Amino acid sequence: MAKVNAARVMVGGVAAGAALFVVNGIVNGALLSGAFMEWAQGMGDHLHAPARGAALGLWTLMSLLYGIAGVWIYAGIRPRYGAGPRTALLAGVLLWIAGKLTVALDLMALGILPTGLILGQLLGGFVAILLGVSVGARLYKE
């Protein structure tokens, strides 16, 4: 079995992370921003969000980690499922289940965010992860 090309995982992961960051920015900054603002106002003093710059840094790191993890999953399953978009989508679905769906179920159980925001995050995250992993997988070579 071939070894994973760590350098290409990183290259593909950074590209995937960039795509994730852009899609998540559109989803959260444009599509869900009104709902987030309404929720934040309702939270009042109970919300302790970091400064905008720190939040952007955290979202950048999150996108990068998702991108690297997605391409790493792709590289790991590629020998069994073959190279290409179908395998990249499978890797993306696995990452979405482990990284987004499970967290969304936790947030729903805790009642931390309104269900509409959680569902918007799930759908937007699904698109972002599938697109990001697909972009990163195109750059991966063994």
C-alpha positions in Angstrom: 0.0 0.0 0.0 1.3 3.4 -0.9 2.2 5.9 1.8 0.3 9.2 2.1 2.1 12.1 0.5 2.1 14.5 3.5 3.3 17.4 1.5 0.5 17.1 -1.0 -2.0 16.6 1.8 -0.9 20.0 3.1 -1.0 21.7 -0.3 -4.5 20.3 -1.0 -5.5 21.0 2.6 -4.6 24.6 2.3 -6.6 24.9 -1.0 -9.5 23.1 0.6 -9.4 25.3 3.6 -9.4 28.4 1.5 -12.5 27.2 -0.4 -14.2 26.3 2.9 -13.4 29.7 4.3 -15.0 31.5 1.4 -18.1 29.4 1.3 -18.5 29.6 5.1 -18.0 33.4 4.9 -20.9 33.6 2.3 -23.1 31.4 4.4 -22.5 33.1 7.8 -21.7 36.6 6.6 -24.5 37.0 4.1 -27.1 34.3 4.3 -27.3 33.7 8.0 -26.1 37.1 9.3 -29.5 38.5 10.1 -30.5 35.4 12.1 -27.1 35.5 13.9 -27.5 39.2 14.8 -31.1 38.6 16.1 -29.9 35.7 18.2 -26.8 37.7 19.5 -29.1 40.6 20.5 -31.3 38.2 22.4 -28.3 36.7 24.2 -27.3 40.1 25.6 -24.7 39.9 28.3 -24.7 36.1 28.1 -22.7 36.1 24.8 -19.0 36.4 25.2 -17.8 36.4 21.6 -14.1 37.3 20.9 -13.1 40.4 19.0 -13.8 40.3 15.3 -10.2 39.8 14.4 -9.8 36.9 16.8 -13.0 35.3 15.5 -11.7 35.6 11.9 -8.5 33.9 13.0 -10.4 31.1 14.7 -12.6 30.6 11.6 -9.4 30.6 9.4 -7.8 28.0 11.6 -11.0 25.9 11.6 -11.2 26.0 7.8 -7.6 25.1 7.4 -8.0 22.1 9.8 -11.1 20.9 8.0 -9.3 21.2 4.7 -6.3 19.3 5.8 -8.4 16.6 7.5 -10.6 16.2 4.5 -7.7 15.8 2.1 -6.0 13.4 4.6 -9.2 11.3 4.6 -9.3 11.4 0.8 -5.6 10.2 0.7 -6.4 7.5 3.1 -9.4 6.0 1.3 -8.1 6.7 -2.2 -6.3 3.3 -2.6 -9.5 1.5 -1.8 -12.0 3.6 -3.7 -9.9 5.0 -6.4 -8.8 8.6 -7.2 -11.4 11.1 -8.3 -14.4 13.2 -7.5 -16.6 10.3 -6.1 -13.9 9.5 -3.5 -13.4 13.1 -2.7 -17.2 13.5 -2.1 -17.2 10.4 0.1 -14.3 11.9 2.1 -16.2 15.1 2.4 -19.4 13.4 3.6 -17.3 11.5 6.3 -15.8 14.7 7.4 -19.2 16.5 7.5 -20.7 13.7 9.6 -17.8 13.7 12.1 -17.2 17.4 12.2 -20.6 19.1 11.6 -23.5 16.8 12.0 -22.3 15.5 15.4 -21.7 19.0 16.7 -25.1 20.1 15.4 -26.8 17.3 17.3 -24.9 18.4 20.4 -26.0 22.0 20.0 -29.6 21.0 19.4 -29.5 18.8 22.6 -28.1 21.7 24.6 -30.4 24.3 23.1 -27.5 26.7 22.5 -28.5 28.0 19.1 -31.9 28.3 17.4 -32.7 25.3 15.2 -32.8 27.4 12.0 -29.2 28.6 12.6 -28.0 25.1 13.2 -29.7 23.8 10.1 -28.3 26.7 8.1 -24.8 25.8 9.4 -25.3 22.2 8.6 -26.4 22.9 5.0 -23.7 25.5 4.4 -21.1 23.3 6.0 -22.1 20.4 3.8 -21.6 22.5 0.7 -18.4 24.1 2.0 -16.8 20.8 3.0 -17.8 18.9 -0.2 -16.5 21.8 -2.4 -13.3 22.2 -0.3 -12.4 18.5 -0.2 -13.1 18.3 -3.9 -10.7 21.2 -4.6 -8.0 19.8 -2.3 -8.3 16.3 -3.7 -7.6 17.5 -7.2 -4.3 18.7 -5.9 -3.4 15.5 -4.2 -1.0 13.1 -5.9 0.8 10.1 -4.4 
